[in-house]
Amino acid sequence: MRSAEDRVSDDKQPPAADDASDPGRATTSAAAIDVPSVTAAVPVERKSVLPVAAPAKSSQSRVEVDDDDDDDEDDEEDDIDDDEDHDGPVNYSAAEAAGAFSSVFAFTRPYLSAHRSGIVLVGLGLLVEMAFNVSMPLVLKYLIDEVFEEKNYSQLLLVLAVLGVAGLVTSVVAIWYEWQDAKVTSAIAADVRRNLFAHIQKLPVSFYNRSRKGEVLSRFSNDMTTYEEAVINLANWGVLPLLELIAGIVLLMVLNPQLGLLALLIFPLVLIVPRIVTPRAVLASYEVKRAQAGELGVVQENVGAQAVVKAFGLQGLSLRWFTQRNQMLRAAQQRSTFLNTIVERSITIAVLWLHLLVLAVGAYLTFNDVITIGTFVAFESVFWEITYNLNHLTQYIPVVIDAAGAVRHMNQILDEPIRVSDKPDAVEAPRITTQIAFERVSFSYDGVRRQLDRLDLVIPAGRRVAIVGPSGAGKSTLLSLLLRFYDTRQGRVTIDGVDIADVTRDSLRAQMAIVFQENVLFNTTFRENIRLGSLDASDAQVEAAARQAEIHKFIAAQPQGYETMVGERGDTLSGGQRQRIAIARALVRDPAILLLDEATSALDQTTEAAVNRTLKKIGKGRTLLFVTHRLTSVIDMDEIVVLDAGRLVQRGTHSELLKKRGGLYRRLWTDQMRESAEEDED
């Protein structure tokens, strides 16, 4: 397992390009909906989660892996949930589970150095408040044994005056250190969130292919909230009560060694039940985090698929899926809450009986003049102070237990290996002038079925080339390899003779732009959505790209023109409008290579024809690769490449390929024309 220090250092590494979208994955049809599995709990291989000490550093090779590891990739047609959805309860040793405090501290420790001065100030403030609170029993003893006995009013007034000033100073110091504590804890939480987000930016496409969005989002919602609660309450619910507890025990020994020794001998008995129950409470807390993540995943999936849910009448089925997850969460929360209560109540009950015993012994010593009344009252006051602080600690223990489960859940992502961005000797990619070449390229996502099989393909620069073929032929995979979402194991991909595995990803992708079938529009302005293609593009360049994409007039007609908000995911726009904005985003990069992955497949025929006319115009002077299954879109292409089972089977113009009787292209064309005619008749 990687140490937390290693993860923080990851944030200093150059961030990898955004690989969150994978054109190599096949789109699942509306009817093909995977039912979330709710399996019975079964034992699985035990894994260490809560190290008693800080995790040891691992080698860099454990942290960073190449994208070309075929064994780590998933089939593009699979819909794979996060593994943890299928795991049963994980069993941990008592030592691991009892390390809840140390695991949270080990997770937090790397973030402390940046806030050292603030932590020192908070510590000084805590010491001042502790000193005032602990001194009160001694003042009480002095008043009873000395001042009250002699009825010394002047001394009483002096003591009250000193206490008043000390109380005022302590209050001011408390407010001051609370402010410092708020600054430090909020900054640490922000650092953790930033590090977590930075890490997921570096994860390879394969991680997102096998992870549900809800599982990732739960780390930023449920887990971070739980962790923040532990960090924010650490000073007042953890450190201050612990300091006062230790000081109180010392004071007990000073007031009366006999009573102090009795209390110390009995105090360990208070921890027997918590020592037994805490490991189970830690595990129960983690199971709650898993159940929360699973439920969030179902909700996120359902919200994103409301059109399908309503169209197919799946509301009842969706509710059953949610109810299954909700019942799992309810059971996990019930067990976790009960175990946390047992930990808290067992300490409270044990302290009560201990207090009764000490009270009885103290009264006996007072009756026999072994100790003074002032000493007895001071001892009782100290003991109540200890009980009060123990109560605070018992309330904080469940918070830390929950935080330990949250830390373990976040670690599952932070321990995900990031890929190596570039080779140490990587060079800048040449801007294409001659050709793109796939040389004997074989590739598999799962290591079993090949998406590309010894593919040899040369694409001359400046040509508009369509890539067609039946489903699963490897069309989108070809674009994935060109973008280096994945690296090849066999063969190589070159631009002007330079292996793209030897160039930097940033320089390679800088000369490319891609338009997907489903393009994400962000909840910002039209201008900024287009500018995402090139962050340093001027307003004039943004508008020029919009004109090329033939979307300028539409944007200009909006209430605020280019400053109009698109809305979440651009759902208020038509499919054609979203595609044209995506095309403008691609064009603002001024790409030498333009990639279109089923860019018009989701559009109606009229809109598709209009967008295709735009693509024909903007493709001039660029190398354009157009992956599509709609053959009517590729009639005017300079060349058509036909793939089947990952191999090149035909190439030529539309008219040339239609003349080849028995050829795959002609068969696909005939089938599509027949289907189109049948649809027209209907």
N, C-alpha and C positions, 0 to 999 in steps of 0.2 A: 504493500500500500504506500502511496506517495505521501510524504509528510506535508503538513500544511505550509511549511516554508517553501517547499518546491512549488506548491500551487501559486503562492503569491509571486514567486519569481517568474512564473509563466506569464503573468500579466505584463512583464517587462519585455517579453519577446515580441518580435514583430507579429501583429495579428495576421492570421491567414485570411484569404479572400473568403467572401461569404459563399458557402457551399450548401446553404440550407435548402435549396431547391434542386431537384435531381431530374433532369430530363430523361434519364434512363429508366425511370419507373413507369410501368404501365398504369393507365388510369382504370380504376375499378368501375364497372358499370353500376348504374343506380340500383339494379336489382341484386347485384352481388354484394350483400351486406353481411359482414362477419358478425356473428353473435358473440358478445363478450363472454368469455368462459368464467364460470364461478365454480371452481373445483373444491372438493373436500380437502381439508388440511392434511397434508402428508409430510412426513419428515424429509428434510433435504440435507445435503451436505453442510455441516456446521462451518460457519465462517466467522472469523473474529471481527467484531465491530466496534467494541468499546475498549480500546487499549488503555491499560492502566497508566502507562507512560506515553509520551509523545511518540507517534509513529516514526519508525526509522526511515531515513532517506533511502530512496531506491535509485538505481542507475537511470541515467537519462534515456537509455534505450527502452526502459519500462514505460516511460512517460510518452515518448514520441514514436509513432510508427508510420510507415509509409502508407499512402492510400492504395498502393497496388497489392496489398495483401488480400488475395482472393478469398482466403478463408474467412475474412472478417466481413465480407460483403454479403448482402442478402439478395435473393432473386428479385428482379424488378417487378415481377407479377405478384409477389407475396405481400400480404398485409400483416406485418409482424408486430405484436404488442411487446411492450417492455417485459423482459423476463420476470420481473418481480411480480407481475400480475399472476403468474402461474406457480410461483413458489408457495409452499406451505410455511408454517412457522419455522423460524430458524432458532436452534437451541444454542445458548451461550453458557459458558461457565460462570460461576458466581463471581470469580475474580474479574472477568471481563465486564459483567453487568455492574458490579460495584464500582467500576471506574467511570461512572457517569460524570462525576465532577471533573476528573482528570481528562476525560475525552473532550468535554466542552472547553476546558482550559487549553488543551493541546491544539484544538481547532482555532481558538482565539489568539493564542500567544504570538503568532507571526504579525498580527495587526497591532500589537501593543507598542512596539518600538516607535512608531510614527507619532504616538501620542504620549510619550514618556513624561513630558513636563506636566501635562494635564493630570496624568495619573498620580504623580507625586503630590500635586496640590490637593487632589481629592483625598489622598492618604493622610496628609497633614490635617485636613479638616476633620476626617474621621477620628484621628487621635485626640484632637481637642474635644470633640463631643464625647468620646469615650471617657476621657479624663474627668469631665464634669459629671457625667452620669455615675461613674464608679465612686467618685468622692462623696456623693450624697450620703451613703450609709455611714461613712466615717464622721461626717458632720453631725448626723443624727446621734451617733454614739457620744460625741463630745457634748452636744446639747443636753442629753439626758444625764450623763454621769458627772458633768462639771457645771454647766450653766444652770440647769434646772435645780440641781441639788443645792447649789449655793444661792439661787435666785439672783443671779448677776445680770441685771437688766442692761447695763451698758455693754457687757460682753455679748448679750443676745442681739442688741441692736447692731453691733459691729458685724456679727456673723451674718445677720440678715442682709446688711448692706453689701457685704462681700459676695454673698450668694446672688443678690440682685444684679450686681455688676457682672459677675461671672456668667450668670444666665443670659444677660443681654448680649455679652460678647460671644457666648456660645451660639446664640440664635443667629447673630449676624454671620458668624463663621459657617454655620450650617447652611444658611441660604446661599452663601458664596460658593461653598463646595458642591452644593446641589446643582448650581448652575454649571460649574466645571464638569461635574459628573454627566450632566445632560449633554454637554458639548462632546465629551469623550465617547460616551456610549453611542450617541447618534452617528458620530464619525466612524466608529468601528463597524456599526451595522451597515453604513453606506459603503465602506470599503469591502465588506463581505459580499454585498449585493453586486458591486462593480466587478469583483474578482469572479464571482459566479457567472455573471453575464459575459464577461470577457472570455471565460473558459469555453462556454458553449459556442462562441463565435469561431473557435478554433477546432471544434469537433468535425470529423469528416462526415460526408454525406451518408455513409453507412449507418452512423449513429441515429440520424433523424429518420432513416428508412425503417429502423426497427423500434423506434420509440414513439409512444403516443404523445401528442402535444400536451394533454392534460398532465401527464407524468412530469414533463419538464416544467410546466407552469406551476405545479404544486410546490416546487422548490422555492419559488419566488413569493408564493402566497402563504400557504400553511406553515411550511418549514421555517421561512425567514421570520414570520410573526412569532412563532414559538421561541426561536433562538433569540430574537430581539428582547422578548420578555425576560429571559434569563439574564441577558447582559445589562439591560436597563435597571433591573432590580437588584443587581449584584451588590452594590455598595450598601444600601439600606436594609436589604433582606438577608444578605449573606455576610459581607465583610464586617460591618459594624456589630451585628449580634455575635459573631464569632469572636471579635476582639473583646467585647464586653464579657462574653462567657469565660474566656481565658483569664481576663483580669479579675472577674468575680471569683473564680476558683482560687486564684492566688490570694485574694483578700480573705476568703474563708479560712485559709491556713494561717493567715496573719492574725485574724480575730480570735480563733481558737483552734489549735492544731487537732484536738480530739474530734470536734465536730467536723472540721474540714476533712480529716482523714476518713471519717465515717461516710461523708458525702462522696468522696472520691472513690471509695471502695464499692459503693452501691451504684454510682453513676453508670458504669459499663453495662449493668443489667438493663438499663434503659434502651440500649442499642441492639439487644438480642433479636427482637421481632423485626426491626428495620433491616438488620443484616440479612435476615432470611427472606424478607418480602421484597426488598429493593431490586434484586436481580430480576424477579418476575415483573415488577413494575416497569423497569426499563424496557424489557421485551414487549410488554403490553403497550407501552407508549409508542414503540416503533411500529407495532402492528396497526395502531391508530393512524400513523402517518401513511402507511401503505394503503390503508382503506380509504383515507381522505384523497390520496392521489388517484386511486382507482375511480372513485366517485366523480372527482373533478374531470377525469378523462372522459367518462360517459356523458357528463353534462356538456363539455366542450364539443364532443363529437356530435351530440344531438343538436346543439345550437347551430353548428356549422352545416348541418344537413337537413334543416327544416323543410326545404322545398321537397326533398325526397320523402321525408317523414309524412308530410301532408299529402303528397301526390299518391303514395302507396298506402295511405291509411295506417301508418305504423305507430300512431300515438299510443295505443294500448300496449304494443310490444315494447316500445321505448320505455314506457312507465314500468313494465315488468323488469326490464334490464336495470333501470335505475333503482327499483325497489330491492332487487337482489344486492346491489352494491350498498344501498342504504342500510339494509339489514346487517350486512357484514360490518359496516362502520358502527352501527348502533351496538352490536355485540362487542366490538373491540373497545369502544369508548366506555361501555359499562364495566368491562373487566379492568380497564386502565384506571378509571375513576375509583373503583372499589379498592384496588390495590394501593393507590396513592393515599386513600383515606385510612387504610389499615396502617400504613407507615406513619401518618400524622397522628392518628388517635392513639396508637400504641405508645408513642413517646409521651403524649399528654397524660395518659393514665399512669404510666410508670413514674413520671415526675411527681404526680399527685401523691402516690403512695410513698415515694421517697421523701417528699416534703413532710408528710404526716409523721414519718419515723424521725426525721431530724427535729421536727417541732417537739416531739415527745422527749427526746434526749436532751434538747436544749432547755426545756422547761425543768427537767430533773436537775440539770447542772445549775440552773439559776436558783431553784429552791434550796439547793445545798451550798449556795454561795461560792460555787466554783467559778462562775462568771457573773459579771454585773448585768443589771437590767439593760443598760445601754449596749453592752456587747451582744446580749441576746436579741435585742431589737435590731441592731445593725446586722447581725448574722441573718435574721429573718428577712431583712430588707435586701441583703445581697442574694439570699437564696431565691427570693421572689424575682429579683432582677435576672438571675440565671434562668429561672423558669420562663420568664418573659422572652428572653433571647432564644431559648430553646424552642419556644412556640413559633417565633419568627423563622427560625431555621427549618422547623418541620413544615411550615407553609412554603418555604423556598425549595425544599427538597423535591417535591413533585414537579415544580417548575423546571428544575435542573434535569430531572429524569425525562421530562418531555423534550427538553432541549437536546439531550443526548440522542434521543430517537430522531429528532430533526437533523442533527449534525450527521448522523449516520446516513440519513436519506440524502442530504446534500452531498456527502462524500461519494455516494454512488455515481454522481455526475462528475464531481471534481476528480475522481480517480479514473474516469474514462480517458484512455490515452488519446492525446492529440497527435495529429500527423505532422511529420516534418514539412515545414513550408517549402523549402527549396534545398537543393544540394549545396554543400559548402562552396563549391566552385561554379555554381549556376551563373549563367550569363544572361544578358538581355536578349529577348526573343527578336529575331529580325522581322521587320515589316515585310509581309509577303510580296514577292515580286515575280516568282516563277510558278510554284506549285505547292499543294498540300499532298502528302503521300502517306498512305497506310501500307506498311511493308510487312506482309505475313503476320498480321495482327490477330491474335486469339485472345479472347477475354471471357471470363465467367464471373458472375456475381457470387455464386454459391460454391464454386469449385467443382460442380458436377455438370450442369448443363451450360454449354457455351452459347453466349449471345453473339459472338463473332468467332469465326472459325477460319484461320489462316487467310484473312482478307488482304488482298492486294488491290489498292485503289489509288489512282493518281487524279487529282483535281487541279487543272490549270488555273493560275491566278486570273482574276477578272471574269470568270465564267459564272453563269447562273445554273447551278446543278440541283436537280431534284433527286431526292433519295426516297424510293418507294419500295413497297413490298408488303406481304401479309403481316398480320399481327405477330409480334415476337421475332421478326426477322433480324432485329438488331439495329434498326434505324436510329432510334434515339440514343442507343448506347454509343453509336459512332460519334454523335455530338458530345456526349459525356466525356469520351476519351480525348477529343480535340480540346475541350475546355479544361482538361485535367481535373475533372471531378474524381476520376480514378486514373491510375497509371496502369499501363499494360505489363503483363508478366512475359508474354511472348510477342516477339515482333516489336516494331516501333512506329511512332507517328512523327513525321518530319514536316517542317516548313522551310522551304528553300534548302533542303538537305540537312537542316539542323534538327536533331532529335529534341522534341519538346520536353522530354524528361530532363534535359540538361539546361533548360532555361528557367528563369523565375516565373512563377505563376502570375504575379502581378503584371509583368511586362507582356506575357502571353495573352492574358485576358484583356489587357488595355487596348489591343488592336481588334478585339472581337466585341460583338454585341449579340444578344439573343432575345428573341421574342417567343414566349411559351404559349401553349394553348390557353392556360389559365394564368393570367398575369396579375400580380398583386399590386394594387394601388393603395397608397398609404393615406391616412386621414390627415392630409395637409393640402396645400393649394395645388392647382394645376401646374403652376410654374415649378414648384419644388418637386412634384412627382416626375416631371420631365427631367429636371436638373439632376435627379438621382443617377442618371446615366453618366454624367460628368459633373462632379461637384464644383468644379471651377468654371463651369460654363457661364457666360454672360447672359443677361436677359435677351439680348439680340440673338444669341446663338440658340437659346431655348425657343424663341418664337420662330426662328428659321427652321428648326427641326419640326416644330408643329405645322408649319406651312408645308414642308415636304411630306409629312404624314397626313396632310389634308384634314387637320383637326383644328387649325387656327381660327377659322370663322366661328366654329361652334364655341370655342373657349372665349373668344372676344365678345360673343353675344351674351355671356353669363353676367349676372349682376355686378360682380367685381372683376370681371375679365379673368386674367391669369391668376389673380389673387383669390379667386373663389375656392372655397374648400371643396375637395372632392367627396368627402364623406367616407365612412368606414368601408374599406375595400372597394370603393367606387360602385357600390350596389345600386345607386340611383341612375347609373349610366347604362346605356345599351351595350351589348357585346361588341358591336363594331366600334363604338366610341372608346371603350376600354382598350381594344386592340390598337386603335390608332394612337392613343396616348402612350401605350407600350412601345409602339414603333417609333414615336417621336423620342422616347427615352433612349431607345437604341441608337437612333440617328445622331443625337446630340454628342455621342462619343466619337463621331466621324470614324466608324470602324472600317478597317480594311477587309474584314471578314464578317459577314452578317449571317447569323444562324436563325432559322425559323423552324421551331419544333411544333408541328401541328398548329401553326399560328392562326389558321382560318377554319380549322375542323369543327369548331363549336358554333360557327356562324351560319345563318341561313344563306341560301344560294345567292340572293340579291346582294346582301352585305358582303358575302365572300367575294363575289365578282368585283365589287367596288374596291375592297381591300387589296385584292390581287392586282388590280390596275395600279394601285399606289405602289405595291411592292415591285412591280415591273419597272416603274420609273426610278425608284430609289436604288434598285439593284445595279443600275448602270455604273460601270467603273469600279465595282466592288466584286469580291468573291462572295457569292451567295449560295448557301446550302439550305435547301428547303425540304425538310422532312414532312411528309404528309401521306395520308392514305386516300385522299381525294384526288383522283387522277385528273379530274377536270381543272384542277388548279395548276397543273404542270405542263399543259399543252404547249405554252410558249417558252418553256425553259430551253436554254442552250443545249442541255444534255440531261438525260434521265438515267439514273443508276438504279438498277433493280436488285434488291437483296432478298435472299431466301435462306432461312436457317443459318444466318450469320455469314453467308458467302455471296460473292458477286456472281450473279447468273446472267445478267444482261445489262447493256448500256447503249445509249443512242438517243436520237430525238424521238418525239412522240410518233411522227409518221413512220420513221424507220422501224420502231418497235412494233407498231401495229401490223406491219407487213410480215412479221415473223410468225407464221402459223405454228400453233402449239407452244408458243412462248408464254412465259408467266405473265408478262405485262399485258399481252393481248387478252389472256384469260381474265385477268383482274379487271381490265377495261370492259370487257363484255359483261361480266357479272355486275359491275356497277351501273352500266347503262340499262341492264335489265331491271335492276332494283329501282332505278330512277323512274323508268317507264311504269312500273307497277305502282309506285307511289303517286305518279301523276294520275293514273286511272282511278286510284282510290279517292 
